[in-house]
Amino acid sequence: MATGFVWHELYMWHNTWNWAQIFPPSLTVQPGEHAENPETKRRFRNLLEVSGLYEQLVQIKPRYATEDEIARFHTREHIAHIKSMSAENGGDASILTPFGKGSFEIAQLSAGGTMEAFDAVITGKVKNAYALVRPPGHHATADVGMGFCLFGNVVIAIMHARAVHKLGKVATVDWDVHHGNGTQSGFYSDPSTLTISLHQDNLFPADSGGLAENGEGAGKGYNLNVPLPPGCGDGAYVAAFERVVIPALYKFKPELIVVPSGFDASGVDPLGRMMVSSEGYRKMTRLLMKAADDLCGGRLVMSHEGGYSSMYVPYCGLAVMEELSGIRTHVEDPWAPLMANWGQMDVQPHQAQLIEQAAKLVGNIN
Ligand code: ZN
């Protein structure tokens, strides 16, 4: 069965201005491109085309999420705030999140693109899907945008699927190098949504994403953080999947698995200090697909989050798309020989120790 893909050129027109603008006013930072700029995603999409894979994917047309749909998660004040700034010359959603004129509508298209990917998978039009949307969403909370995110695309899409398709249990597996705090906040007391985030410990947001954040009330046990130490390579990530993520999924038995997908845990990312290779992302995708096949008819949706190496993100993205579609292209990762020589790609004792601590939390899922 086919793999769906969401893309729209307008995603690339979301203007994040330049780096200098996000620091306090001074003449000490030379103006230059914001880390969250279109290039990384555009090159990901372009490599899919050059590899020949793009034409074999089912193109899913995004739509604009309505304000009512966005309001299933966000406050009306937050929506109005972003909308009014976007209608003028843009602004900053809070910290580190500058945007330009028209970004409100592009953010609607980003949430709507993720919703369309959900619809296509849930209705059986495709087996699985990847939404290459922008702006990203996993840091946005109900009343504020942050960390380059305006609206919580994945949270909005899950709430949409609940309302429209009567979808039951959903699991999210966030492999972006930063904590998926927004997704966590959307379902923190909800036992029907298992939110899992693997991330570099205390990277962003500060003091967020620790082991102790395990859900509250009826949702106690249904939020699972794996705050990995810096320097984790493929070995640690695969171990975290085998010891924590996959057992948690089998215990929870979701009807749909969703991945807020960031490639900023890669070994060459400017905003993270991990060492995952394209092969690591390939292995994690394979493990999730096996779980999805066993648990929910293969239903798996990924929605794009971070990833800031314009040279490397395309190869991580292609590896994931090859696995999702089952189509291996002729493209080899040109970085693979270099990364094969890096030390500590295998799981290290201090990494395994943290993973075992997180594994204990799987027992809290009923
Ligand atoms: Zn990130």
Residues whose N, C-alpha, C, O or C-beta is under 5 A from the ligand:
A	BS01	ZN	D176 V177 H178 G262 D264 G306
